[in-house]
Structure formats: structure tokens, C-alpha cells
Amino acid sequence: MKKLLILFALVVFFPAFSTVMEQIIKTQIHITVRNDLGNTVEGVSVKLFETEKDYNDETNVAAEGLTDAKGIVRFKELKAISYYIMAEKDGQNNFGGGEVTGKLEEKKINKVTVVIQ
């Protein structure tokens, strides 16, 4: 009987919990920056652009930040679109590779890795 009651509670409450989580989590992207040796890099300037033109002209930055000690920068409350990524530190950058994300999944934490050289 207890098992049946637990199963019933899961069926009833799990969809409600999922809806609550969707309301709490905004569309996000966590970008990990690595060097050409595969090590994470702290203090990398990362900028997001919504269009290729803005990326090429380096105008209308949608979001920007610095990577933390683990080489990760987090951007929250984004649109569910593709973004162009510009990552730079000490003359190293990601130009020529890994510059655009796929379309972000709405109300999820999207993860991307970028390599600077």
C-alpha cells in the first residue's frame, strides 16, 4: 500500500515540480574556456553577440563577463537564440573556430566549451 501511495504522489507532484523548475531556471549559457593544451583559463574576457554583423563590428554586446578560477563564465536571462562568442586574453582568442553557438534551449542551462589559441 505504501508503494502505491508513493507512486501516486510521484505521478501527481512530479509534473508540478517540473513546471516550477521551468519558472525558476531562466535561459542560461555556461561557457568553459580552454587553451590549446586543454587547460581551463581564468580571467578570459568573453562577449556574446546576437548577430554576425555585431560580432564582426564588435558592437551591441548582448552580454559580457570574465571566466572564474575554473575557466567558466555564466550568462543568465538570455534569449533562446544562437550567439556569437568572442573570447580573448593576452593575445589569445577563439577567432577562426568555435565562434557561434547552436540555438539555446529555452529555460535550460546550456553549456559550451571554447578554445583560445
C-alpha positions as a LaTeX table, in Angstrom:
\begin{tabular}{lrrr}
\hline
Residue & $x$ (\AA) & $y$ (\AA) & $z$ (\AA) \\
\hline
Met1 & 0.00 & 0.00 & 0.00 \\
Lys2 & 2.84 & 2.39 & 0.84 \\
Lys3 & 4.45 & 1.75 & $-2.54$ \\
Leu4 & 1.18 & 2.52 & $-4.29$ \\
Leu5 & 0.79 & 5.75 & $-2.33$ \\
Ile6 & 4.37 & 6.82 & $-3.16$ \\
Leu7 & 3.83 & 6.02 & $-6.84$ \\
Phe8 & 0.60 & 8.04 & $-6.83$ \\
Ala9 & 2.35 & 11.01 & $-5.17$ \\
Leu10 & 5.15 & 10.93 & $-7.76$ \\
Val11 & 2.69 & 10.86 & $-10.65$ \\
Val12 & 0.72 & 13.76 & $-9.22$ \\
Phe13 & 3.52 & 16.01 & $-7.97$ \\
Phe14 & 6.40 & 15.40 & $-10.41$ \\
Pro15 & 4.81 & 17.35 & $-13.31$ \\
Ala16 & 4.13 & 20.25 & $-10.93$ \\
Phe17 & 7.77 & 20.22 & $-9.76$ \\
Ser18 & 8.95 & 20.27 & $-13.38$ \\
Thr19 & 6.78 & 23.33 & $-14.09$ \\
Val20 & 8.15 & 25.10 & $-11.01$ \\
Met21 & 11.74 & 24.41 & $-12.13$ \\
Glu22 & 10.97 & 25.82 & $-15.59$ \\
Gln23 & 9.74 & 29.01 & $-13.94$ \\
Ile24 & 12.84 & 29.26 & $-11.75$ \\
Ile25 & 15.50 & 28.49 & $-14.36$ \\
Lys26 & 15.95 & 31.18 & $-16.97$ \\
Thr27 & 17.65 & 30.54 & $-20.30$ \\
Gln28 & 21.36 & 30.45 & $-19.47$ \\
Ile29 & 24.69 & 29.56 & $-21.01$ \\
His30 & 27.79 & 28.42 & $-19.16$ \\
Ile31 & 30.91 & 28.82 & $-21.30$ \\
Thr32 & 34.10 & 26.98 & $-20.38$ \\
Val33 & 37.25 & 28.45 & $-21.92$ \\
Arg34 & 40.26 & 26.20 & $-22.50$ \\
Asn35 & 43.68 & 26.82 & $-24.01$ \\
Asp36 & 45.21 & 24.74 & $-26.80$ \\
Leu37 & 46.55 & 22.28 & $-24.18$ \\
Gly38 & 43.02 & 21.68 & $-22.86$ \\
Asn39 & 43.53 & 23.53 & $-19.57$ \\
Thr40 & 40.83 & 25.91 & $-18.33$ \\
Val41 & 41.80 & 29.59 & $-18.35$ \\
Glu42 & 40.89 & 32.14 & $-15.68$ \\
Gly43 & 40.29 & 35.82 & $-16.46$ \\
Val44 & 39.27 & 35.47 & $-20.11$ \\
Ser45 & 37.08 & 38.30 & $-21.42$ \\
Val46 & 34.01 & 36.71 & $-23.02$ \\
Lys47 & 31.43 & 38.67 & $-25.03$ \\
Leu48 & 28.20 & 37.45 & $-26.61$ \\
Phe49 & 26.68 & 38.98 & $-29.74$ \\
Glu50 & 23.26 & 38.27 & $-31.22$ \\
Thr51 & 24.22 & 38.78 & $-34.88$ \\
Glu52 & 27.23 & 38.07 & $-37.06$ \\
Lys53 & 27.37 & 41.75 & $-38.06$ \\
Asp54 & 27.56 & 42.85 & $-34.41$ \\
Tyr55 & 30.25 & 40.22 & $-33.82$ \\
Asn56 & 32.33 & 41.36 & $-36.80$ \\
Asp57 & 31.91 & 45.06 & $-35.89$ \\
Glu58 & 32.30 & 44.35 & $-32.14$ \\
Thr59 & 29.19 & 46.43 & $-31.37$ \\
Asn60 & 25.94 & 45.83 & $-29.46$ \\
Val61 & 27.34 & 43.35 & $-26.94$ \\
Ala62 & 24.45 & 41.22 & $-25.62$ \\
Ala63 & 26.37 & 40.07 & $-22.52$ \\
Glu64 & 29.95 & 40.07 & $-21.26$ \\
Gly65 & 31.95 & 38.70 & $-18.37$ \\
Leu66 & 35.21 & 37.15 & $-17.18$ \\
Thr67 & 35.90 & 33.48 & $-16.60$ \\
Asp68 & 36.29 & 32.38 & $-12.98$ \\
Ala69 & 39.05 & 30.24 & $-11.43$ \\
Lys70 & 37.56 & 27.17 & $-13.14$ \\
Gly71 & 37.55 & 28.86 & $-16.56$ \\
Ile72 & 33.77 & 29.26 & $-16.61$ \\
Val73 & 31.66 & 32.33 & $-17.28$ \\
Arg74 & 27.89 & 32.23 & $-16.75$ \\
Phe75 & 25.31 & 34.33 & $-18.55$ \\
Lys76 & 21.68 & 34.32 & $-17.37$ \\
Glu77 & 18.34 & 35.53 & $-18.69$ \\
Leu78 & 19.26 & 35.17 & $-22.36$ \\
Lys79 & 17.07 & 34.81 & $-25.42$ \\
Ala80 & 16.74 & 31.30 & $-26.84$ \\
Ile81 & 18.78 & 32.10 & $-29.96$ \\
Ser82 & 22.27 & 31.38 & $-31.30$ \\
Tyr83 & 25.04 & 33.67 & $-30.04$ \\
Tyr84 & 28.41 & 34.64 & $-31.45$ \\
Ile85 & 31.17 & 34.26 & $-28.84$ \\
Met86 & 34.30 & 36.39 & $-28.62$ \\
Ala87 & 36.84 & 35.17 & $-26.04$ \\
Glu88 & 40.20 & 36.94 & $-25.55$ \\
Lys89 & 43.09 & 37.05 & $-23.10$ \\
Asp90 & 46.74 & 38.10 & $-23.53$ \\
Gly91 & 46.68 & 37.89 & $-27.33$ \\
Gln92 & 44.94 & 34.52 & $-27.37$ \\
Asn93 & 41.41 & 34.26 & $-28.79$ \\
Asn94 & 38.88 & 31.92 & $-30.37$ \\
Phe95 & 38.87 & 33.61 & $-33.79$ \\
Gly96 & 38.52 & 31.10 & $-36.59$ \\
Gly97 & 36.82 & 28.38 & $-34.56$ \\
Gly98 & 34.03 & 27.87 & $-32.04$ \\
Glu99 & 32.58 & 31.32 & $-32.59$ \\
Val100 & 28.85 & 30.59 & $-32.76$ \\
Thr101 & 26.61 & 28.51 & $-30.50$ \\
Gly102 & 23.69 & 26.41 & $-31.55$ \\
Lys103 & 20.26 & 27.78 & $-30.65$ \\
Leu104 & 19.99 & 27.85 & $-26.86$ \\
Glu105 & 17.33 & 25.68 & $-25.28$ \\
Glu106 & 14.79 & 27.86 & $-23.52$ \\
Lys107 & 14.61 & 27.68 & $-19.71$ \\
Lys108 & 17.68 & 25.43 & $-19.53$ \\
Ile109 & 21.34 & 25.76 & $-18.64$ \\
Asn110 & 23.17 & 25.39 & $-21.95$ \\
Lys111 & 26.89 & 24.51 & $-21.86$ \\
Val112 & 29.59 & 25.33 & $-24.42$ \\
Thr113 & 33.37 & 24.96 & $-24.48$ \\
Val114 & 35.55 & 27.44 & $-26.38$ \\
Val115 & 39.27 & 27.05 & $-27.13$ \\
Ile116 & 41.56 & 30.07 & $-27.28$ \\
Gln117 & 44.93 & 29.94 & $-29.07$ \\
\hline
\end{tabular}
